[in-house]
Amino acid sequence: MRTAGGAVRAAAVAAAVTVLLAGCGAGGASGVDGGDGGDGGAKGDGAGARKHPGGPTGGASAATHLDAVPGVGGALRSRIPADSRQVVAVYGAGVNSPDATVVLYEKGAAGWDRKGSWPAHNGRRGWTPDHHEDDQRSPIGVFRLTDAGGVLPDPGARLPYTHSAAFTPPSYWSKNTRHDFDYVVAIDYNRVPGTSPLDPTRPQGQSKGGGVWLHLDHGTGTSACVSVAKSTMATLLRALDPARHPVVVMGDRAHLAG
């Protein structure tokens, strides 16, 4: 006989699987985030072993006291909330490219300072301003970052962190994706802020996709998420501060600059 607690746990796991399949895990011939991306044998952090075209700052030393986040034009800049003092900028290499660079900026009294820059991946087919489920493109825009979680214990996150084995990808996914969700930060695209990244609610409807996260890289493009090395995820989790109202500004460089 199943207990009430067991039923609740089973429902939670079922909801988590739904999120994984409909979000980062959706798309691709194998139904795996990045499973048909070409470099299926990549192991470890993935992103750390590759060099991708960077954002406007390239490989230069950390920029400080900037008037605005570099490479972001007026259209998206106007959508950054006035109270946001942390921006994770995702500079896509091209509208149809899965390669990107993630840069963390923080705003102080003297302006925006660049705190770090790391190679990354985005949707395997690139970017879109009108994301739909299974299009294998990442949504372009400005989105708040309010919630985190993962298979691994909290590494010192400031955002609310859900530690759960329910983040574990299904066993039939490619082996190189097994650790994708060891750490995640939910991107507030078509989700309810203030809930676990595993919450399956899609306020704009299922067809608009969801479950778009920052997560660990496996060496190829994703279904819609942005992926970085494990060490980068740990750094971001420790840096992103709810008191600074962090957001992600993401897209290919041409759309970002528009």
C-alpha positions as CSV (number, residue, x, y, z in Angstrom):
1,M,0.0,0.0,0.0
2,R,1.4,3.4,-1.0
3,T,1.6,6.0,1.8
4,A,0.5,9.6,1.3
5,G,4.1,10.6,1.6
6,G,5.2,8.1,-1.0
7,A,2.5,9.4,-3.4
8,V,3.7,12.9,-3.0
9,R,7.3,11.9,-3.6
10,A,6.3,9.9,-6.7
11,A,4.3,12.9,-8.0
12,A,7.3,15.2,-7.4
13,V,9.6,12.8,-9.3
14,A,7.1,12.6,-12.2
15,A,6.9,16.4,-12.3
16,A,10.7,16.6,-12.3
17,V,11.0,14.2,-15.3
18,T,8.3,16.2,-17.1
19,V,10.5,19.4,-16.7
20,L,13.6,17.6,-17.8
21,L,11.9,16.2,-20.9
22,A,10.0,19.4,-21.8
23,G,12.9,21.8,-21.0
24,C,16.6,21.2,-21.3
25,G,16.1,17.6,-22.2
26,A,13.7,18.1,-25.1
27,G,14.7,18.0,-28.8
28,G,17.2,16.1,-30.8
29,A,17.0,12.7,-32.4
30,S,17.7,11.0,-29.2
31,G,15.5,13.2,-27.0
32,V,18.7,14.3,-25.2
33,D,19.9,17.8,-24.6
34,G,22.9,17.9,-27.0
35,G,22.6,14.2,-27.7
36,D,22.7,14.8,-31.5
37,G,25.1,17.7,-31.3
38,G,28.1,15.9,-32.8
39,D,30.6,15.7,-29.9
40,G,28.8,13.0,-28.0
41,G,32.0,11.7,-26.5
42,A,32.9,14.9,-24.6
43,K,33.5,14.3,-21.0
44,G,34.0,16.4,-17.8
45,D,33.3,20.1,-17.9
46,G,33.3,20.3,-21.6
47,A,33.3,24.0,-22.0
48,G,36.6,24.4,-20.3
49,A,38.3,22.5,-23.1
50,R,37.1,24.7,-25.9
51,K,37.7,28.3,-26.9
52,H,34.6,30.1,-28.3
53,P,34.3,33.6,-29.9
54,G,33.9,35.9,-27.0
55,G,31.8,38.9,-26.1
56,P,32.9,42.5,-26.7
57,T,35.6,42.3,-24.1
58,G,37.3,39.2,-25.7
59,G,40.4,38.1,-23.9
60,A,41.2,41.6,-22.4
61,S,41.8,42.2,-18.7
62,A,38.7,42.7,-16.6
63,A,36.8,45.9,-17.6
64,T,35.7,48.2,-14.7
65,H,33.6,51.2,-14.1
66,L,31.6,50.8,-17.4
67,D,28.6,53.0,-18.0
68,A,26.6,50.0,-19.4
69,V,26.9,46.3,-20.0
70,P,29.0,46.1,-23.2
71,G,27.4,44.9,-26.4
72,V,23.9,45.4,-25.2
73,G,21.9,47.9,-27.2
74,G,19.0,50.1,-26.1
75,A,16.2,47.6,-26.8
76,L,17.4,45.0,-24.3
77,R,19.1,47.5,-22.0
78,S,15.7,49.1,-21.4
79,R,14.5,45.7,-20.2
80,I,17.1,45.3,-17.5
81,P,15.3,46.1,-14.2
82,A,16.4,49.3,-12.5
83,D,17.2,47.4,-9.3
84,S,19.4,44.8,-11.0
85,R,23.1,45.1,-10.0
86,Q,24.2,41.8,-11.4
87,V,24.0,40.8,-15.0
88,V,25.0,37.4,-16.5
89,A,25.5,38.4,-20.2
90,V,25.5,35.5,-22.7
91,Y,27.1,36.5,-25.9
92,G,26.2,34.1,-28.7
93,A,28.7,33.7,-31.5
94,G,25.9,33.9,-34.1
95,V,22.2,33.5,-34.6
96,N,22.6,29.9,-35.8
97,S,25.6,29.0,-33.6
98,P,25.7,26.9,-30.4
99,D,28.8,28.6,-29.2
100,A,28.8,31.5,-26.7
101,T,30.6,33.3,-23.9
102,V,29.2,34.0,-20.5
103,V,30.3,37.2,-18.7
104,L,29.4,38.2,-15.2
105,Y,29.0,42.0,-14.6
106,E,28.3,43.7,-11.2
107,K,27.2,47.3,-10.7
108,G,28.9,49.4,-8.1
109,A,28.9,53.1,-7.3
110,A,31.3,53.8,-10.2
111,G,29.5,51.7,-12.8
112,W,29.6,48.1,-14.1
113,D,32.6,45.9,-13.5
114,R,33.4,42.6,-15.3
115,K,33.9,39.9,-12.8
116,G,34.6,36.9,-15.0
117,S,34.3,35.5,-18.5
118,W,33.8,31.8,-19.5
119,P,33.2,29.7,-22.7
120,A,29.6,28.4,-23.0
121,H,27.1,26.7,-25.2
122,N,23.5,27.6,-26.1
123,G,20.8,26.0,-28.2
124,R,22.3,23.7,-30.8
125,R,20.4,25.6,-33.6
126,G,21.3,29.0,-32.1
127,W,18.9,31.8,-30.9
128,T,15.4,33.0,-31.5
129,P,13.3,36.0,-30.3
130,D,10.2,33.7,-30.4
131,H,11.2,30.5,-28.6
132,H,8.9,27.4,-28.9
133,E,9.2,24.0,-27.4
134,D,11.5,21.7,-29.4
135,D,12.9,24.4,-31.7
136,Q,16.4,23.7,-30.2
137,R,17.1,27.5,-30.0
138,S,17.7,29.6,-26.9
139,P,15.3,32.5,-26.2
140,I,16.7,36.0,-26.7
141,G,15.9,38.4,-23.9
142,V,16.3,39.6,-20.4
143,F,15.2,37.2,-17.6
144,R,15.5,37.3,-13.9
145,L,17.6,34.6,-12.0
146,T,15.7,33.7,-8.8
147,D,16.1,30.0,-8.1
148,A,18.8,27.3,-8.2
149,G,19.3,23.6,-7.4
150,G,20.9,20.4,-8.5
151,V,21.8,16.8,-7.9
152,L,24.8,17.9,-5.8
153,P,24.6,19.5,-2.4
154,D,24.4,23.3,-2.2
155,P,28.0,24.7,-2.9
156,G,27.3,27.9,-1.1
157,A,24.6,29.4,-3.3
158,R,22.9,32.7,-2.3
159,L,19.8,32.0,-4.4
160,P,17.3,29.5,-2.9
161,Y,18.7,26.1,-3.7
162,T,16.8,22.8,-4.2
163,H,19.0,19.8,-3.5
164,S,17.3,16.8,-5.1
165,A,18.1,13.6,-6.9
166,A,15.1,14.4,-9.1
167,F,17.4,16.6,-11.2
168,T,19.2,13.4,-12.4
169,P,18.6,13.0,-16.1
170,P,16.8,9.8,-17.2
171,S,18.9,6.7,-17.5
172,Y,18.3,6.5,-21.3
173,W,20.0,9.8,-21.9
174,S,23.5,9.9,-23.4
175,K,26.2,9.2,-20.8
176,N,27.9,12.5,-21.5
177,T,24.8,14.3,-20.2
178,R,24.6,12.5,-16.9
179,H,26.0,15.4,-14.9
180,D,24.4,18.3,-16.7
181,F,22.1,19.1,-13.8
182,D,24.5,18.6,-10.9
183,Y,24.1,22.4,-10.6
184,V,21.5,24.5,-12.3
185,V,20.1,28.1,-12.1
186,A,16.6,28.5,-13.5
187,I,16.2,31.2,-16.1
188,D,12.9,32.9,-15.5
189,Y,11.5,32.2,-19.0
190,N,8.0,30.9,-18.9
191,R,8.2,29.8,-15.3
192,V,7.0,30.9,-11.9
193,P,9.8,32.8,-10.1
194,G,10.3,31.8,-6.5
195,T,9.7,28.1,-7.1
196,S,12.1,25.2,-7.5
197,P,13.6,24.9,-11.0
198,L,11.7,21.5,-11.1
199,D,8.3,23.3,-11.0
200,P,6.6,22.3,-14.3
201,T,4.3,25.3,-14.4
202,R,4.4,27.1,-17.8
203,P,2.4,30.4,-17.4
204,Q,2.6,31.1,-21.2
205,G,1.6,27.5,-22.1
206,Q,3.5,24.4,-22.9
207,S,4.1,25.4,-26.6
208,K,6.3,28.3,-25.5
209,G,8.8,25.9,-23.9
210,G,10.3,26.1,-20.5
211,G,12.8,24.5,-18.2
212,V,15.5,26.8,-19.6
213,W,18.4,26.7,-17.2
214,L,22.0,27.6,-16.7
215,H,23.7,24.2,-16.2
216,L,26.8,22.1,-16.7
217,D,28.3,21.8,-20.1
218,H,28.8,18.5,-21.9
219,G,30.7,19.8,-24.9
220,T,27.9,20.5,-27.4
221,G,24.9,22.7,-28.0
222,T,21.7,22.3,-25.9
223,S,18.0,22.3,-26.5
224,A,17.5,25.8,-25.2
225,C,19.6,26.1,-22.0
226,V,23.0,27.8,-21.5
227,S,25.8,25.5,-20.3
228,V,29.1,26.2,-18.7
229,A,31.9,24.3,-16.9
230,K,31.2,22.9,-13.5
231,S,33.7,25.3,-11.9
232,T,31.9,28.2,-13.6
233,M,28.5,27.1,-12.3
234,A,29.9,26.8,-8.8
235,T,31.3,30.4,-9.1
236,L,28.1,31.8,-10.4
237,L,26.0,30.0,-7.6
238,R,28.2,31.6,-5.0
239,A,28.2,35.0,-6.7
240,L,24.5,35.5,-7.7
241,D,22.9,37.4,-4.9
242,P,19.1,37.9,-4.6
243,A,19.8,41.3,-2.9
244,R,21.4,42.4,-6.2
245,H,18.4,41.2,-8.3
246,P,20.4,39.3,-10.9
247,V,19.3,38.9,-14.4
248,V,20.6,37.1,-17.5
249,V,20.8,39.1,-20.8
250,M,21.2,36.5,-23.6
251,G,21.2,36.3,-27.3
252,D,23.5,36.3,-30.3
253,R,25.7,39.3,-30.6
254,A,23.7,41.0,-33.4
255,H,20.4,40.7,-31.5
256,L,22.1,41.9,-28.3
257,A,23.4,45.0,-29.9
258,G,20.1,45.9,-31.6
